[in-house]
Amino acid sequence: MRHSVSHRLRAGLGGLGESPRTSFVRRVYQASALGAFAQPLIKHRHKFLNNRLLPRVMAIKKLAHYSIRTSELERSKRFYIDVLGFKDGYRPPLNFPGAWLYLGGDERDYGVVHLLGTGPDDSGLAEYLGDRGPEQGTGNLDHIAFLATDLSETYARLESAGVDFRERTVPSLDLHQVFLEDPSGVTIELNFAAEEAIAASTKRAGLE
C-alpha cells in the first residue's frame, strides 16, 4: 500500500531521542515525494545545516582586554603593576600616551588592561577611539572581575599600598571576593577559593 505524503510526514514526527537536526532532515526526507533528492541531506546533514540553513554565529573565544581612560596614567600603571601584579609590556606607537599591561610574560594576546592617558590635548586619542567626556568610575559597567590566587599576598600588597578594599564570602559558590578601586574609580573584583580566606584568616590570627 502506498502512503500519502501527509501520512509519511506524521509518521516522521515520532523520532524520540533524535537531535533536532536529525529529526528535521528525516522529516524532509519522509515528506518529500522525491526521496532520492533528499538523500544527500541525510548523508551530509551536519555540513548542510551548518553552512546553509542555520544562522552563522560569531565565534567569541574569550574576553581580550578592557581599556580605561585616565588622567592618572602613572598612578594607574603603578596600581596595576605593584598592587595587582600586572606587567608593563609592548604597546604599538600610538599617537597618545598609554600602557598595555599583561599577565605573565606572554604578550601574544595583546595585554589584559589597556590604559589610555588623557590630558589637555586628547586629539590623538579622539582620532583613534572617538571623543569622550571626563567621566569617572565605571559608568554603566559595574565592575571588572579576575580569578586570582594567593589571598595572603594580596592582603599584603593592598595594605602596603594603602588601598582600601571590602570583601565577602559566597558559600554557595565556594568563593571569596575582594573588591577595590583603581585610581580612576574602576571597581575591580578579585575572586579566590573560599578555602584561601580560611587559611589567610588562620594565618593572620596566629600573627596577632
Secondary structure as UniProt FT lines:
FT   HELIX           5..11
FT   HELIX           12..14
FT   TURN            16..17
FT   HELIX           20..31
FT   HELIX           35..43
FT   HELIX           45..48
FT   HELIX           49..53
FT   STRAND          66..70
FT   HELIX           73..78
FT   HELIX           79..83
FT   STRAND          87..89
FT   STRAND          98..102
FT   TURN            108..109
FT   STRAND          113..117
FT   HELIX           123..129
FT   TURN            137..140
FT   STRAND          144..147
FT   HELIX           151..161
FT   STRAND          165..170
FT   HELIX           171..173
FT   STRAND          175..181
FT   TURN            183..184
FT   STRAND          187..193
FT   HELIX           194..207
//
